[in-house]
Amino acid sequence: MDERPTRITCDIDFQKPGKQLSYLRLVHSDNRHAFGVVPVPIAVIANGDGPTVFLAAGNHGDEYEGQVLLQGLVRSLQPAQLRGCLIIMPALNYPAVLAGSRVSPLDHENFNRAFPGDPDGSPTFALSHFVETVILAKCSAAIDLHSGGRSAVYLPCVYLHGGGGKALLQRKIAAARAFGAPYTVVARATSDNRSLSAACDRRGILMVATELAGGGTVTPSVLQLGRTGLRRLLHHLGIFAGEGPRDDFAATRLIAPLGAKSSVMAPTEGLFEPYHDVGETVKEGDVAGVVHPVAELDRPSLELHFAHGGIVSVRRAPTLVARGDYLMQVAVEIDEATLYA
């Protein structure tokens, strides 16, 4: 592990019971500020003995579902409801959140591709280093709430990094079942070792992520799914005092993404008209949609076909597309036993 000291400071006392609301102070100098800090919001709510769990949203700034959920949780949750400690960062990538952007406008880096970070690096790498070496070092579990942002709409699901070994993966799947989303994606070959999920794997920390729809907005039904699932998961992790909620959710279906071989890619720029939405089952050869060339009216629209059957798990949100854009992705249902083979 990187033992170099962080340049981020924080006045939170992580051992103190009660509710503390403050900021991480990331020193930064650029054209706008000759000297100053990037104030990244953080809340710590603690009461007695129990697990320490990290809750994050805004890893990508244009993914709003998790941000709304954690903003509400910070305001509503009281220490007496807990047995343990919650570390909550609802605007984890604060510069990107303010900009409504997937990446930070300060250095144009993707926070979820910046781990294990660099304390002497640009803001994104300095912050990811703090999260991995200071915050995760205190935690037994973490929850990272994602969605498709402005660029995509995901099938609402729990999203698990498939690494960390069999025992940790079994704990992840048990936690996903507690969350109770209709689907749980288990990503293996498509996983990235620079993500927050991979950082948790390196430390043996239970990590549950989500993909809660997207499209650059929020919907009541998905927020309710996330709100209920989050409370069920926190009960499962043992951090909520009292009895847990009723187990009245249908069993989650485990699916695996197929990566590039199942993705429908735009062969040219134009307007994409989808023929299917997330959650629909398709067969190999089915028409995924058409791309209408914008300027060449004498050019026919291009039919795009699925190369693999399965469940549509991701759909591009913006209609205007360019060559190389992924427009749809397909996942297939799997049996839990195959993950351990």
Summary of the structure (lengths in Angstrom):
residues: 341
radius of gyration: 20.6
end to end distance: 29.9
largest distance: 70.8
contacts: 1184
relative contact order: 0.13
helix: 26%
strand: 31%
